[in-house]
Amino acid sequence: MRKEEDFNEWYIDAVEKAGLSDKRYPVKGMNVWTAYGWKIMRLIDEFIRRELDATGHDEVCFPLLIPETEFKKEKDHIKGFDSEVYWVTHAGLNELDVRLVLRPTSETAMYPMFALWVRSHQDLPLKVYQIVNTFRYETKQTRAFMRVREIHFFESHTCHETEEDAQRQIEEDVEILDRIAARLCLPYSLLKRTDWDKFPGAHYTVGIDTVMPNGRTLQIGSVHHYRTNFSVPYGISYESEGGEHVPVHQTTYGMSERLLGAVIGVHADDAGLVLPPDIAPFQIVVIPIFSKDNAARVGEAAKALAGSLSAAGFRVKLDDRDVRPGSKFFDWEIKGVPLRLELGGRDLDGGVVTFARRDDGSKGTIGLADAPSGARLLLDSISASMLEKAKAAQASRIADAPGGEVPDDRVARIGWCGCEECGRRFEEERDLKILGTPFRPERFEGACAVCGKPANAAYAARTM
Ligand code: ZN
């Protein structure tokens, strides 16, 4: 399957061959995470936890079920999710008086509790997060990690005294994103969504998008400013010095297993996965290259090499199976292991080990005695070059198209006056989605692609 020719088919095939997920589970869109896929997701979750813990967020865990009465308190929110939630209507043989919804996201589970937790300004800011599964009844064609019905994701929820405090939280969220994206070697763009496409109930939404090789965008996360849209109906307020009850300003931030989908889409090639070193279950595979007369000597040395690399903190696999080296290479390429070390008799004699990089296929040798420092340099270089290449590729898939003529495999930067009528007309006529306007202002000279009036930049694309 060629990535260039049919991205969608290629993607399904790459996931399947690498054994990341088993889609044979008898509920569509609810795939089984296999051990290898889950290891990668756990590494991603670890970075998310580390970042959120370091920025003063506390991890919590809320119930999966939300009573209908709480779910329906914010009217835009329920309108947005009405058609995609799963309901629990029975407990045993009894019909429930109050139906329960499987969380599609956790605002309506958390906010009744926040109303109890927040009393005075001393309780603020309140910053919590959880890493859980959420459920959405997806009606479009499902696809592993990209479009599923049970979604593994993290969501952070914060409460602040003022709108400006909440705005500063959004800035912090963006910094956190940048650090996580660098670990995953993922380029992204930040676009303020249109009013008709923002999160149901939000004051505004910033979408985080990555462009796939077929020119379609994949939303990998979002950040929302709620102002007081939820705190008013849920009664989350603090007592001011004057004794008044002031509603808090809220934000949320969420990213899902689509991060993994994006890593596969951006980095994998026709031979299989190409994993960024920071999230590879095995960063290094050590393969002894035996001949008949040196098997014991080479085997021992390979074992010692793998041991010294593990001791230095790398995730290492020693592949000493009794199969041809060629088929071992093939297997680990499919799995995306960033660095392969081959150790044969001639390498041993020369005091070196031969390496092959998964990202660009280049080969060379490093000294056997200081293999850990050599491996560190190589893995760092792989990370840096994967990120740089991916950024360049993403930039090349974005084209200036002031009039809105967009090649099939490109994201277009168009002119848009900002009015909803022009925006919706553009989307209908071109069969494109306006992803939004740049979160960080960009210089733009041009007119609205619809009405010709003065315009700012907006991005339009086909989405995955
Ligand atoms: Zn216009």
Boltz pocket constraint, residues with backbone or C-beta under 6 A from the ligand:
constraints:
  - pocket:
      binder: B
      contacts: [[A, 416], [A, 417], [A, 418], [A, 419], [A, 422], [A, 448], [A, 449], [A, 450], [A, 451], [A, 452], [A, 453]]
      max_distance: 6.0
